[in-house]
Amino acid sequence: MLRWTLPLLLLAAPAGAVTPIAEILCEGRDAMETRLSQRMGSERQAMGVRGPEQVMELWTGADGDWTLVVTYASGTSCIVAMGEDWQALSREPA
């Protein structure tokens, strides 16, 4: 009985969902920018430095989809998060 428990548990585990992030997790900076702007219709909305080796970028699409990308000093860019329903907030004057 114990011999069949583990295989049955593995079969019962949910299958991983296929998402756009699964297709492209990391690639060269130029290729990532081309994919985000031309293929996904996104525009870079914000960016900031995360230490001496990384730059974070926020890309958004007209449909409200958003993508958070980190670019390393090596030139490799990786998608670290994606979502939908992005809403830009106006900043109050200082």
Jmol script that loads the backbone (N, CA, C; Angstrom):
load data "model"
ATOM      1  N   MET A   1       0.827  -1.204   0.000  1.00  0.00           N
ATOM      2  CA  MET A   1       0.000   0.000   0.000  1.00  0.00           C
ATOM      3  C   MET A   1       0.864   1.257   0.000  1.00  0.00           C
ATOM      4  N   LEU A   2       1.865   1.296   0.834  1.00  0.00           N
ATOM      5  CA  LEU A   2       2.743   2.452   0.920  1.00  0.00           C
ATOM      6  C   LEU A   2       3.476   2.685  -0.401  1.00  0.00           C
ATOM      7  N   ARG A   3       3.745   1.621  -1.113  1.00  0.00           N
ATOM      8  CA  ARG A   3       4.453   1.695  -2.380  1.00  0.00           C
ATOM      9  C   ARG A   3       3.664   2.496  -3.418  1.00  0.00           C
ATOM     10  N   TRP A   4       2.360   2.522  -3.340  1.00  0.00           N
ATOM     11  CA  TRP A   4       1.515   3.225  -4.307  1.00  0.00           C
ATOM     12  C   TRP A   4       1.135   4.631  -3.853  1.00  0.00           C
ATOM     13  N   THR A   5       1.387   4.965  -2.616  1.00  0.00           N
ATOM     14  CA  THR A   5       0.961   6.261  -2.090  1.00  0.00           C
ATOM     15  C   THR A   5       1.663   7.428  -2.781  1.00  0.00           C
ATOM     16  N   LEU A   6       2.986   7.384  -2.882  1.00  0.00           N
ATOM     17  CA  LEU A   6       3.719   8.485  -3.490  1.00  0.00           C
ATOM     18  C   LEU A   6       3.351   8.695  -4.960  1.00  0.00           C
ATOM     19  N   PRO A   7       3.334   7.659  -5.792  1.00  0.00           N
ATOM     20  CA  PRO A   7       2.929   7.893  -7.187  1.00  0.00           C
ATOM     21  C   PRO A   7       1.520   8.466  -7.310  1.00  0.00           C
ATOM     22  N   LEU A   8       0.601   8.038  -6.473  1.00  0.00           N
ATOM     23  CA  LEU A   8      -0.758   8.579  -6.525  1.00  0.00           C
ATOM     24  C   LEU A   8      -0.798  10.037  -6.102  1.00  0.00           C
ATOM     25  N   LEU A   9       0.006  10.403  -5.107  1.00  0.00           N
ATOM     26  CA  LEU A   9       0.070  11.794  -4.687  1.00  0.00           C
ATOM     27  C   LEU A   9       0.649  12.677  -5.792  1.00  0.00           C
ATOM     28  N   LEU A  10       1.649  12.172  -6.491  1.00  0.00           N
ATOM     29  CA  LEU A  10       2.242  12.944  -7.578  1.00  0.00           C
ATOM     30  C   LEU A  10       1.259  13.140  -8.721  1.00  0.00           C
ATOM     31  N   LEU A  11       0.459  12.136  -8.993  1.00  0.00           N
ATOM     32  CA  LEU A  11      -0.549  12.259 -10.047  1.00  0.00           C
ATOM     33  C   LEU A  11      -1.651  13.239  -9.657  1.00  0.00           C
ATOM     34  N   ALA A  12      -1.910  13.359  -8.380  1.00  0.00           N
ATOM     35  CA  ALA A  12      -2.970  14.243  -7.904  1.00  0.00           C
ATOM     36  C   ALA A  12      -2.532  15.701  -7.861  1.00  0.00           C
ATOM     37  N   ALA A  13      -1.218  15.959  -7.971  1.00  0.00           N
ATOM     38  CA  ALA A  13      -0.728  17.340  -7.924  1.00  0.00           C
ATOM     39  C   ALA A  13      -1.215  18.101  -9.144  1.00  0.00           C
ATOM     40  N   PRO A  14      -1.573  19.371  -8.985  1.00  0.00           N
ATOM     41  CA  PRO A  14      -2.074  20.151 -10.130  1.00  0.00           C
ATOM     42  C   PRO A  14      -0.971  20.378 -11.152  1.00  0.00           C
ATOM     43  N   ALA A  15      -1.350  20.376 -12.403  1.00  0.00           N
ATOM     44  CA  ALA A  15      -0.404  20.650 -13.481  1.00  0.00           C
ATOM     45  C   ALA A  15      -0.070  22.132 -13.478  1.00  0.00           C
ATOM     46  N   GLY A  16       1.168  22.470 -13.834  1.00  0.00           N
ATOM     47  CA  GLY A  16       1.585  23.858 -13.883  1.00  0.00           C
ATOM     48  C   GLY A  16       0.885  24.600 -15.005  1.00  0.00           C
ATOM     49  N   ALA A  17       0.463  25.804 -14.724  1.00  0.00           N
ATOM     50  CA  ALA A  17      -0.225  26.619 -15.733  1.00  0.00           C
ATOM     51  C   ALA A  17       0.795  27.171 -16.716  1.00  0.00           C
ATOM     52  N   VAL A  18       0.424  27.280 -17.955  1.00  0.00           N
ATOM     53  CA  VAL A  18       1.288  27.852 -18.965  1.00  0.00           C
ATOM     54  C   VAL A  18       1.015  29.349 -19.020  1.00  0.00           C
ATOM     55  N   THR A  19       2.059  30.149 -18.811  1.00  0.00           N
ATOM     56  CA  THR A  19       1.926  31.598 -18.828  1.00  0.00           C
ATOM     57  C   THR A  19       2.965  32.184 -19.768  1.00  0.00           C
ATOM     58  N   PRO A  20       2.789  33.442 -20.178  1.00  0.00           N
ATOM     59  CA  PRO A  20       3.806  34.068 -21.029  1.00  0.00           C
ATOM     60  C   PRO A  20       5.169  34.130 -20.360  1.00  0.00           C
ATOM     61  N   ILE A  21       5.205  34.228 -19.029  1.00  0.00           N
ATOM     62  CA  ILE A  21       6.477  34.299 -18.324  1.00  0.00           C
ATOM     63  C   ILE A  21       7.251  32.984 -18.416  1.00  0.00           C
ATOM     64  N   ALA A  22       6.541  31.874 -18.554  1.00  0.00           N
ATOM     65  CA  ALA A  22       7.212  30.582 -18.660  1.00  0.00           C
ATOM     66  C   ALA A  22       8.004  30.485 -19.958  1.00  0.00           C
ATOM     67  N   GLU A  23       7.551  31.176 -20.990  1.00  0.00           N
ATOM     68  CA  GLU A  23       8.213  31.128 -22.290  1.00  0.00           C
ATOM     69  C   GLU A  23       9.518  31.916 -22.284  1.00  0.00           C
ATOM     70  N   ILE A  24       9.547  33.062 -21.654  1.00  0.00           N
ATOM     71  CA  ILE A  24      10.738  33.911 -21.644  1.00  0.00           C
ATOM     72  C   ILE A  24      11.018  34.399 -20.236  1.00  0.00           C
ATOM     73  N   LEU A  25      11.880  33.767 -19.556  1.00  0.00           N
ATOM     74  CA  LEU A  25      12.231  34.229 -18.222  1.00  0.00           C
ATOM     75  C   LEU A  25      13.415  35.186 -18.293  1.00  0.00           C
ATOM     76  N   CYS A  26      14.473  34.797 -19.003  1.00  0.00           N
ATOM     77  CA  CYS A  26      15.658  35.642 -19.139  1.00  0.00           C
ATOM     78  C   CYS A  26      16.169  35.604 -20.574  1.00  0.00           C
ATOM     79  N   GLU A  27      16.678  36.737 -21.024  1.00  0.00           N
ATOM     80  CA  GLU A  27      17.339  36.826 -22.317  1.00  0.00           C
ATOM     81  C   GLU A  27      18.115  38.132 -22.361  1.00  0.00           C
ATOM     82  N   GLY A  28      18.841  38.375 -23.425  1.00  0.00           N
ATOM     83  CA  GLY A  28      19.626  39.596 -23.557  1.00  0.00           C
ATOM     84  C   GLY A  28      18.756  40.836 -23.489  1.00  0.00           C
ATOM     85  N   ARG A  29      19.320  41.934 -23.055  1.00  0.00           N
ATOM     86  CA  ARG A  29      18.576  43.183 -22.849  1.00  0.00           C
ATOM     87  C   ARG A  29      17.870  43.642 -24.112  1.00  0.00           C
ATOM     88  N   ASP A  30      18.556  43.658 -25.249  1.00  0.00           N
ATOM     89  CA  ASP A  30      17.943  44.114 -26.496  1.00  0.00           C
ATOM     90  C   ASP A  30      16.779  43.219 -26.913  1.00  0.00           C
ATOM     91  N   ALA A  31      16.965  41.908 -26.781  1.00  0.00           N
ATOM     92  CA  ALA A  31      15.900  40.968 -27.139  1.00  0.00           C
ATOM     93  C   ALA A  31      14.696  41.140 -26.220  1.00  0.00           C
ATOM     94  N   MET A  32      14.936  41.381 -24.934  1.00  0.00           N
ATOM     95  CA  MET A  32      13.841  41.579 -23.986  1.00  0.00           C
ATOM     96  C   MET A  32      13.062  42.848 -24.333  1.00  0.00           C
ATOM     97  N   GLU A  33      13.781  43.934 -24.639  1.00  0.00           N
ATOM     98  CA  GLU A  33      13.107  45.185 -24.987  1.00  0.00           C
ATOM     99  C   GLU A  33      12.274  45.018 -26.256  1.00  0.00           C
ATOM    100  N   THR A  34      12.819  44.334 -27.244  1.00  0.00           N
ATOM    101  CA  THR A  34      12.075  44.085 -28.484  1.00  0.00           C
ATOM    102  C   THR A  34      10.827  43.271 -28.218  1.00  0.00           C
ATOM    103  N   ARG A  35      10.961  42.231 -27.414  1.00  0.00           N
ATOM    104  CA  ARG A  35       9.811  41.371 -27.109  1.00  0.00           C
ATOM    105  C   ARG A  35       8.731  42.162 -26.378  1.00  0.00           C
ATOM    106  N   LEU A  36       9.132  42.939 -25.384  1.00  0.00           N
ATOM    107  CA  LEU A  36       8.149  43.688 -24.598  1.00  0.00           C
ATOM    108  C   LEU A  36       7.471  44.776 -25.431  1.00  0.00           C
ATOM    109  N   SER A  37       8.236  45.498 -26.218  1.00  0.00           N
ATOM    110  CA  SER A  37       7.652  46.620 -26.956  1.00  0.00           C
ATOM    111  C   SER A  37       6.923  46.182 -28.225  1.00  0.00           C
ATOM    112  N   GLN A  38       7.529  45.327 -29.010  1.00  0.00           N
ATOM    113  CA  GLN A  38       6.935  44.974 -30.296  1.00  0.00           C
ATOM    114  C   GLN A  38       5.948  43.813 -30.205  1.00  0.00           C
ATOM    115  N   ARG A  39       6.307  42.778 -29.506  1.00  0.00           N
ATOM    116  CA  ARG A  39       5.429  41.602 -29.453  1.00  0.00           C
ATOM    117  C   ARG A  39       4.309  41.737 -28.438  1.00  0.00           C
ATOM    118  N   MET A  40       4.614  42.377 -27.288  1.00  0.00           N
ATOM    119  CA  MET A  40       3.615  42.468 -26.232  1.00  0.00           C
ATOM    120  C   MET A  40       2.946  43.839 -26.184  1.00  0.00           C
ATOM    121  N   GLY A  41       3.434  44.801 -26.975  1.00  0.00           N
ATOM    122  CA  GLY A  41       2.828  46.129 -27.016  1.00  0.00           C
ATOM    123  C   GLY A  41       2.985  46.922 -25.736  1.00  0.00           C
ATOM    124  N   SER A  42       4.066  46.692 -25.004  1.00  0.00           N
ATOM    125  CA  SER A  42       4.287  47.383 -23.732  1.00  0.00           C
ATOM    126  C   SER A  42       5.230  48.565 -23.904  1.00  0.00           C
ATOM    127  N   GLU A  43       5.134  49.503 -22.972  1.00  0.00           N
ATOM    128  CA  GLU A  43       6.034  50.646 -22.918  1.00  0.00           C
ATOM    129  C   GLU A  43       6.660  50.723 -21.539  1.00  0.00           C
ATOM    130  N   ARG A  44       7.927  51.134 -21.487  1.00  0.00           N
ATOM    131  CA  ARG A  44       8.592  51.287 -20.188  1.00  0.00           C
ATOM    132  C   ARG A  44       8.030  52.522 -19.508  1.00  0.00           C
ATOM    133  N   GLN A  45       7.534  52.354 -18.291  1.00  0.00           N
ATOM    134  CA  GLN A  45       6.913  53.438 -17.538  1.00  0.00           C
ATOM    135  C   GLN A  45       7.789  53.969 -16.414  1.00  0.00           C
ATOM    136  N   ALA A  46       8.636  53.111 -15.863  1.00  0.00           N
ATOM    137  CA  ALA A  46       9.455  53.528 -14.732  1.00  0.00           C
ATOM    138  C   ALA A  46      10.691  52.644 -14.655  1.00  0.00           C
ATOM    139  N   MET A  47      11.720  53.186 -14.037  1.00  0.00           N
ATOM    140  CA  MET A  47      12.931  52.401 -13.817  1.00  0.00           C
ATOM    141  C   MET A  47      13.664  52.944 -12.602  1.00  0.00           C
ATOM    142  N   GLY A  48      14.484  52.089 -11.997  1.00  0.00           N
ATOM    143  CA  GLY A  48      15.255  52.492 -10.835  1.00  0.00           C
ATOM    144  C   GLY A  48      16.419  51.550 -10.611  1.00  0.00           C
ATOM    145  N   VAL A  49      17.437  52.042  -9.949  1.00  0.00           N
ATOM    146  CA  VAL A  49      18.638  51.263  -9.673  1.00  0.00           C
ATOM    147  C   VAL A  49      18.414  50.433  -8.423  1.00  0.00           C
ATOM    148  N   ARG A  50      18.810  49.181  -8.506  1.00  0.00           N
ATOM    149  CA  ARG A  50      18.731  48.274  -7.356  1.00  0.00           C
ATOM    150  C   ARG A  50      20.137  47.764  -7.070  1.00  0.00           C
ATOM    151  N   GLY A  51      20.944  48.608  -6.470  1.00  0.00           N
ATOM    152  CA  GLY A  51      22.326  48.258  -6.189  1.00  0.00           C
ATOM    153  C   GLY A  51      23.207  48.521  -7.406  1.00  0.00           C
ATOM    154  N   PRO A  52      24.491  48.255  -7.277  1.00  0.00           N
ATOM    155  CA  PRO A  52      25.430  48.579  -8.355  1.00  0.00           C
ATOM    156  C   PRO A  52      25.348  47.648  -9.572  1.00  0.00           C
ATOM    157  N   GLU A  53      24.627  46.556  -9.474  1.00  0.00           N
ATOM    158  CA  GLU A  53      24.612  45.556 -10.540  1.00  0.00           C
ATOM    159  C   GLU A  53      23.256  45.346 -11.205  1.00  0.00           C
ATOM    160  N   GLN A  54      22.215  46.064 -10.770  1.00  0.00           N
ATOM    161  CA  GLN A  54      20.872  45.777 -11.271  1.00  0.00           C
ATOM    162  C   GLN A  54      20.061  47.046 -11.506  1.00  0.00           C
ATOM    163  N   VAL A  55      19.242  46.996 -12.559  1.00  0.00           N
ATOM    164  CA  VAL A  55      18.269  48.052 -12.847  1.00  0.00           C
ATOM    165  C   VAL A  55      16.908  47.381 -12.965  1.00  0.00           C
ATOM    166  N   MET A  56      15.911  47.939 -12.280  1.00  0.00           N
ATOM    167  CA  MET A  56      14.535  47.433 -12.347  1.00  0.00           C
ATOM    168  C   MET A  56      13.743  48.319 -13.306  1.00  0.00           C
ATOM    169  N   GLU A  57      12.889  47.685 -14.119  1.00  0.00           N
ATOM    170  CA  GLU A  57      12.049  48.420 -15.054  1.00  0.00           C
ATOM    171  C   GLU A  57      10.620  47.911 -14.946  1.00  0.00           C
ATOM    172  N   LEU A  58       9.699  48.843 -15.051  1.00  0.00           N
ATOM    173  CA  LEU A  58       8.282  48.499 -15.083  1.00  0.00           C
ATOM    174  C   LEU A  58       7.757  48.807 -16.469  1.00  0.00           C
ATOM    175  N   TRP A  59       7.212  47.787 -17.139  1.00  0.00           N
ATOM    176  CA  TRP A  59       6.627  47.918 -18.472  1.00  0.00           C
ATOM    177  C   TRP A  59       5.130  47.696 -18.344  1.00  0.00           C
ATOM    178  N   THR A  60       4.338  48.539 -19.021  1.00  0.00           N
ATOM    179  CA  THR A  60       2.890  48.367 -18.994  1.00  0.00           C
ATOM    180  C   THR A  60       2.332  48.375 -20.412  1.00  0.00           C
ATOM    181  N   GLY A  61       1.208  47.693 -20.572  1.00  0.00           N
ATOM    182  CA  GLY A  61       0.512  47.665 -21.852  1.00  0.00           C
ATOM    183  C   GLY A  61      -0.774  48.463 -21.776  1.00  0.00           C
ATOM    184  N   ALA A  62      -1.301  48.832 -22.917  1.00  0.00           N
ATOM    185  CA  ALA A  62      -2.540  49.614 -22.972  1.00  0.00           C
ATOM    186  C   ALA A  62      -3.714  48.858 -22.356  1.00  0.00           C
ATOM    187  N   ASP A  63      -3.623  47.533 -22.324  1.00  0.00           N
ATOM    188  CA  ASP A  63      -4.710  46.714 -21.772  1.00  0.00           C
ATOM    189  C   ASP A  63      -4.620  46.545 -20.261  1.00  0.00           C
ATOM    190  N   GLY A  64      -3.619  47.185 -19.622  1.00  0.00           N
ATOM    191  CA  GLY A  64      -3.472  47.097 -18.177  1.00  0.00           C
ATOM    192  C   GLY A  64      -2.507  46.032 -17.704  1.00  0.00           C
ATOM    193  N   ASP A  65      -1.967  45.209 -18.621  1.00  0.00           N
ATOM    194  CA  ASP A  65      -0.960  44.214 -18.229  1.00  0.00           C
ATOM    195  C   ASP A  65       0.324  44.926 -17.831  1.00  0.00           C
ATOM    196  N   TRP A  66       1.059  44.357 -16.878  1.00  0.00           N
ATOM    197  CA  TRP A  66       2.329  44.937 -16.464  1.00  0.00           C
ATOM    198  C   TRP A  66       3.375  43.845 -16.299  1.00  0.00           C
ATOM    199  N   THR A  67       4.640  44.243 -16.484  1.00  0.00           N
ATOM    200  CA  THR A  67       5.774  43.324 -16.391  1.00  0.00           C
ATOM    201  C   THR A  67       6.892  44.024 -15.645  1.00  0.00           C
ATOM    202  N   LEU A  68       7.460  43.353 -14.651  1.00  0.00           N
ATOM    203  CA  LEU A  68       8.599  43.870 -13.904  1.00  0.00           C
ATOM    204  C   LEU A  68       9.836  43.115 -14.357  1.00  0.00           C
ATOM    205  N   VAL A  69      10.852  43.865 -14.816  1.00  0.00           N
ATOM    206  CA  VAL A  69      12.053  43.278 -15.390  1.00  0.00           C
ATOM    207  C   VAL A  69      13.275  43.769 -14.611  1.00  0.00           C
ATOM    208  N   VAL A  70      14.205  42.867 -14.348  1.00  0.00           N
ATOM    209  CA  VAL A  70      15.491  43.253 -13.777  1.00  0.00           C
ATOM    210  C   VAL A  70      16.557  43.021 -14.841  1.00  0.00           C
ATOM    211  N   THR A  71      17.429  44.021 -15.029  1.00  0.00           N
ATOM    212  CA  THR A  71      18.543  43.893 -15.957  1.00  0.00           C
ATOM    213  C   THR A  71      19.829  43.928 -15.145  1.00  0.00           C
ATOM    214  N   TYR A  72      20.676  42.939 -15.372  1.00  0.00           N
ATOM    215  CA  TYR A  72      21.937  42.803 -14.653  1.00  0.00           C
ATOM    216  C   TYR A  72      23.061  43.480 -15.432  1.00  0.00           C
ATOM    217  N   ALA A  73      24.140  43.795 -14.756  1.00  0.00           N
ATOM    218  CA  ALA A  73      25.298  44.428 -15.384  1.00  0.00           C
ATOM    219  C   ALA A  73      25.858  43.569 -16.514  1.00  0.00           C
ATOM    220  N   SER A  74      25.612  42.290 -16.486  1.00  0.00           N
ATOM    221  CA  SER A  74      26.083  41.380 -17.533  1.00  0.00           C
ATOM    222  C   SER A  74      25.346  41.580 -18.854  1.00  0.00           C
ATOM    223  N   GLY A  75      24.195  42.300 -18.825  1.00  0.00           N
ATOM    224  CA  GLY A  75      23.403  42.514 -20.024  1.00  0.00           C
ATOM    225  C   GLY A  75      22.209  41.595 -20.137  1.00  0.00           C
ATOM    226  N   THR A  76      22.031  40.715 -19.175  1.00  0.00           N
ATOM    227  CA  THR A  76      20.887  39.807 -19.167  1.00  0.00           C
ATOM    228  C   THR A  76      19.718  40.458 -18.450  1.00  0.00           C
ATOM    229  N   SER A  77      18.543  40.355 -19.061  1.00  0.00           N
ATOM    230  CA  SER A  77      17.308  40.859 -18.446  1.00  0.00           C
ATOM    231  C   SER A  77      16.407  39.686 -18.118  1.00  0.00           C
ATOM    232  N   CYS A  78      15.753  39.747 -16.963  1.00  0.00           N
ATOM    233  CA  CYS A  78      14.861  38.675 -16.522  1.00  0.00           C
ATOM    234  C   CYS A  78      13.530  39.259 -16.066  1.00  0.00           C
ATOM    235  N   ILE A  79      12.456  38.588 -16.454  1.00  0.00           N
ATOM    236  CA  ILE A  79      11.129  38.950 -15.964  1.00  0.00           C
ATOM    237  C   ILE A  79      11.000  38.374 -14.559  1.00  0.00           C
ATOM    238  N   VAL A  80      10.687  39.232 -13.597  1.00  0.00           N
ATOM    239  CA  VAL A  80      10.554  38.771 -12.221  1.00  0.00           C
ATOM    240  C   VAL A  80       9.104  38.739 -11.755  1.00  0.00           C
ATOM    241  N   ALA A  81       8.216  39.449 -12.468  1.00  0.00           N
ATOM    242  CA  ALA A  81       6.795  39.411 -12.118  1.00  0.00           C
ATOM    243  C   ALA A  81       5.981  39.948 -13.284  1.00  0.00           C
ATOM    244  N   MET A  82       4.746  39.448 -13.381  1.00  0.00           N
ATOM    245  CA  MET A  82       3.789  39.922 -14.389  1.00  0.00           C
ATOM    246  C   MET A  82       2.427  39.982 -13.742  1.00  0.00           C
ATOM    247  N   GLY A  83       1.574  40.852 -14.248  1.00  0.00           N
ATOM    248  CA  GLY A  83       0.228  40.929 -13.706  1.00  0.00           C
ATOM    249  C   GLY A  83      -0.690  41.686 -14.638  1.00  0.00           C
ATOM    250  N   GLU A  84      -1.842  42.021 -14.131  1.00  0.00           N
ATOM    251  CA  GLU A  84      -2.820  42.748 -14.932  1.00  0.00           C
ATOM    252  C   GLU A  84      -3.461  43.829 -14.083  1.00  0.00           C
ATOM    253  N   ASP A  85      -4.254  44.661 -14.729  1.00  0.00           N
ATOM    254  CA  ASP A  85      -4.977  45.764 -14.087  1.00  0.00           C
ATOM    255  C   ASP A  85      -4.050  46.796 -13.452  1.00  0.00           C
ATOM    256  N   TRP A  86      -2.957  47.150 -14.148  1.00  0.00           N
ATOM    257  CA  TRP A  86      -2.059  48.182 -13.648  1.00  0.00           C
ATOM    258  C   TRP A  86      -2.788  49.515 -13.633  1.00  0.00           C
ATOM    259  N   GLN A  87      -2.599  50.277 -12.560  1.00  0.00           N
ATOM    260  CA  GLN A  87      -3.206  51.607 -12.450  1.00  0.00           C
ATOM    261  C   GLN A  87      -2.131  52.590 -12.012  1.00  0.00           C
ATOM    262  N   ALA A  88      -1.858  53.556 -12.857  1.00  0.00           N
ATOM    263  CA  ALA A  88      -0.874  54.589 -12.511  1.00  0.00           C
ATOM    264  C   ALA A  88      -1.539  55.587 -11.569  1.00  0.00           C
ATOM    265  N   LEU A  89      -0.819  55.976 -10.560  1.00  0.00           N
ATOM    266  CA  LEU A  89      -1.309  56.948  -9.596  1.00  0.00           C
ATOM    267  C   LEU A  89      -0.608  58.279  -9.820  1.00  0.00           C
ATOM    268  N   SER A  90      -1.345  59.358  -9.724  1.00  0.00           N
ATOM    269  CA  SER A  90      -0.719  60.671  -9.881  1.00  0.00           C
ATOM    270  C   SER A  90       0.001  61.025  -8.592  1.00  0.00           C
ATOM    271  N   ARG A  91       1.126  61.693  -8.736  1.00  0.00           N
ATOM    272  CA  ARG A  91       1.917  62.092  -7.572  1.00  0.00           C
ATOM    273  C   ARG A  91       1.489  63.461  -7.099  1.00  0.00           C
ATOM    274  N   GLU A  92       1.443  63.623  -5.807  1.00  0.00           N
ATOM    275  CA  GLU A  92       1.135  64.912  -5.208  1.00  0.00           C
ATOM    276  C   GLU A  92       2.387  65.790  -5.294  1.00  0.00           C
ATOM    277  N   PRO A  93       2.225  67.087  -5.552  1.00  0.00           N
ATOM    278  CA  PRO A  93       3.399  67.972  -5.550  1.00  0.00           C
ATOM    279  C   PRO A  93       4.068  67.976  -4.191  1.00  0.00           C
ATOM    280  N   ALA A  94       5.381  68.062  -4.180  1.00  0.00           N
ATOM    281  CA  ALA A  94       6.133  68.050  -2.909  1.00  0.00           C
ATOM    282  C   ALA A  94       5.968  69.334  -2.156  1.00  0.00           C
TER     283      ALA A  94
END
end "model"
wireframe off; spacefill off
backbone 0.3
color backbone group
